[in-house]
Amino acid sequence: MKADNKDHLKGTGLFMTGFLTEIALIQSMMRSKTLTVMVIVGVIFFRRLFLFFV
């Protein structure tokens, strides 16, 4: 198999399992400190909001 075909199959498999978005987010977070802080703050906010309603 060519390298392009392997990359395409890998991307398709990740997309079908739903992990492509998470992997892209993690890769972006590794490059951006601001995005990392925003994601952490968002997770904390939604966790507290969920605990408030329960």
MARDRENDO-348398 format. One record per residue: residue number from 0; residue in one letter; x, y, z of N, C-alpha, C in turn. Coordinates in steps of 0.2 Angstrom, whole numbers, plus 5000, padded with zeros to 4 digits. Layout:
# residues N
+-----+------+------+------+------+-------+-------+-------+------+------+------+
|  nr | rest | n.px | n.py | n.pz | ca.px | ca.py | ca.pz | c.px | c.py | c.pz |
+-----+------+------+------+------+-------+-------+-------+------+------+------+
| NUM |    A |    X |    Y |    Z |     X |     Y |     Z |    X |    Y |    Z |
...
+-----+------+------+------+------+-------+-------+-------+------+------+------+
***
This chain:
# residues 54
+-----+------+------+------+------+-------+-------+-------+------+------+------+
|  nr | rest | n.px | n.py | n.pz | ca.px | ca.py | ca.pz | c.px | c.py | c.pz |
+-----+------+------+------+------+-------+-------+-------+------+------+------+
|   0 |    M | 5004 | 4994 | 5000 |  5000 |  5000 |  5000 | 5004 | 5006 | 5000 |
|   1 |    K | 5002 | 5011 | 4997 |  5006 |  5018 |  4997 | 5004 | 5021 | 5003 |
|   2 |    A | 5009 | 5026 | 5005 |  5008 |  5030 |  5011 | 5002 | 5034 | 5011 |
|   3 |    D | 5000 | 5036 | 5005 |  4994 |  5041 |  5005 | 4987 | 5036 | 5006 |
|   4 |    N | 4987 | 5030 | 5004 |  4982 |  5026 |  5005 | 4981 | 5024 | 5013 |
|   5 |    K | 4987 | 5023 | 5016 |  4987 |  5021 |  5023 | 4984 | 5027 | 5027 |
|   6 |    D | 4987 | 5033 | 5025 |  4984 |  5039 |  5029 | 4977 | 5040 | 5028 |
|   7 |    H | 4974 | 5039 | 5022 |  4967 |  5040 |  5020 | 4963 | 5035 | 5024 |
|   8 |    L | 4965 | 5028 | 5024 |  4962 |  5023 |  5028 | 4962 | 5025 | 5036 |
|   9 |    K | 4967 | 5027 | 5038 |  4968 |  5029 |  5045 | 4963 | 5034 | 5047 |
|  10 |    G | 4963 | 5040 | 5043 |  4959 |  5045 |  5044 | 4951 | 5043 | 5044 |
|  11 |    T | 4950 | 5039 | 5039 |  4943 |  5036 |  5038 | 4941 | 5032 | 5044 |
|  12 |    G | 4945 | 5028 | 5046 |  4944 |  5024 |  5052 | 4943 | 5028 | 5059 |
|  13 |    L | 4947 | 5033 | 5059 |  4946 |  5038 |  5065 | 4940 | 5042 | 5065 |
|  14 |    F | 4938 | 5044 | 5059 |  4932 |  5048 |  5058 | 4926 | 5043 | 5059 |
|  15 |    M | 4926 | 5037 | 5057 |  4920 |  5033 |  5058 | 4919 | 5031 | 5066 |
|  16 |    T | 4925 | 5031 | 5069 |  4924 |  5029 |  5076 | 4923 | 5035 | 5081 |
|  17 |    G | 4924 | 5041 | 5078 |  4922 |  5047 |  5081 | 4928 | 5050 | 5085 |
|  18 |    F | 4934 | 5047 | 5084 |  4940 |  5050 |  5087 | 4944 | 5055 | 5084 |
|  19 |    L | 4942 | 5056 | 5077 |  4946 |  5061 |  5073 | 4946 | 5068 | 5076 |
|  20 |    T | 4940 | 5070 | 5079 |  4939 |  5077 |  5082 | 4943 | 5077 | 5088 |
|  21 |    E | 4943 | 5072 | 5093 |  4947 |  5072 |  5099 | 4954 | 5073 | 5097 |
|  22 |    I | 4957 | 5069 | 5092 |  4964 |  5069 |  5091 | 4966 | 5076 | 5088 |
|  23 |    A | 4962 | 5079 | 5084 |  4963 |  5085 |  5081 | 4963 | 5090 | 5087 |
|  24 |    L | 4959 | 5090 | 5092 |  4959 |  5095 |  5097 | 4965 | 5094 | 5101 |
|  25 |    I | 4967 | 5088 | 5103 |  4973 |  5087 |  5107 | 4979 | 5089 | 5103 |
|  26 |    Q | 4980 | 5088 | 5097 |  4985 |  5091 |  5093 | 4985 | 5098 | 5093 |
|  27 |    S | 4980 | 5102 | 5092 |  4979 |  5109 |  5093 | 4981 | 5111 | 5100 |
|  28 |    M | 4979 | 5108 | 5105 |  4980 |  5110 |  5112 | 4988 | 5109 | 5113 |
|  29 |    M | 4991 | 5105 | 5110 |  4999 |  5104 |  5111 | 5002 | 5110 | 5108 |
|  30 |    R | 4999 | 5113 | 5103 |  5002 |  5119 |  5100 | 5000 | 5126 | 5103 |
|  31 |    S | 4995 | 5126 | 5106 |  4992 |  5132 |  5109 | 4990 | 5132 | 5116 |
|  32 |    K | 4994 | 5136 | 5120 |  4993 |  5137 |  5127 | 4986 | 5140 | 5129 |
|  33 |    T | 4984 | 5145 | 5125 |  4977 |  5148 |  5126 | 4972 | 5143 | 5125 |
|  34 |    L | 4972 | 5139 | 5120 |  4967 |  5134 |  5119 | 4967 | 5129 | 5124 |
|  35 |    T | 4972 | 5127 | 5127 |  4973 |  5122 |  5132 | 4969 | 5125 | 5139 |
|  36 |    V | 4971 | 5132 | 5140 |  4967 |  5135 |  5146 | 4960 | 5136 | 5145 |
|  37 |    M | 4958 | 5137 | 5139 |  4951 |  5138 |  5137 | 4947 | 5131 | 5138 |
|  38 |    V | 4950 | 5126 | 5136 |  4947 |  5119 |  5136 | 4946 | 5117 | 5144 |
|  39 |    I | 4952 | 5118 | 5148 |  4952 |  5117 |  5155 | 4946 | 5121 | 5158 |
|  40 |    V | 4946 | 5127 | 5157 |  4941 |  5132 |  5160 | 4934 | 5129 | 5158 |
|  41 |    G | 4933 | 5128 | 5152 |  4926 |  5125 |  5150 | 4924 | 5119 | 5153 |
|  42 |    V | 4929 | 5114 | 5154 |  4927 |  5108 |  5157 | 4925 | 5109 | 5164 |
|  43 |    I | 4929 | 5113 | 5168 |  4928 |  5115 |  5175 | 4921 | 5118 | 5175 |
|  44 |    F | 4919 | 5123 | 5171 |  4913 |  5127 |  5171 | 4907 | 5122 | 5170 |
|  45 |    F | 4908 | 5118 | 5165 |  4902 |  5113 |  5164 | 4901 | 5108 | 5169 |
|  46 |    R | 4907 | 5106 | 5172 |  4906 |  5101 |  5177 | 4903 | 5104 | 5183 |
|  47 |    R | 4905 | 5110 | 5185 |  4901 |  5114 |  5191 | 4894 | 5115 | 5189 |
|  48 |    L | 4892 | 5117 | 5183 |  4886 |  5118 |  5181 | 4882 | 5111 | 5182 |
|  49 |    F | 4884 | 5106 | 5180 |  4881 |  5099 |  5180 | 4880 | 5098 | 5187 |
|  50 |    L | 4885 | 5099 | 5192 |  4884 |  5097 |  5199 | 4879 | 5101 | 5202 |
|  51 |    F | 4879 | 5108 | 5200 |  4874 |  5112 |  5203 | 4867 | 5110 | 5201 |
|  52 |    F | 4865 | 5107 | 5195 |  4859 |  5105 |  5194 | 4857 | 5098 | 5197 |
|  53 |    V | 4862 | 5094 | 5199 |  4861 |  5088 |  5201 | 4860 | 5088 | 5209 |
+-----+------+------+------+------+-------+-------+-------+------+------+------+
***
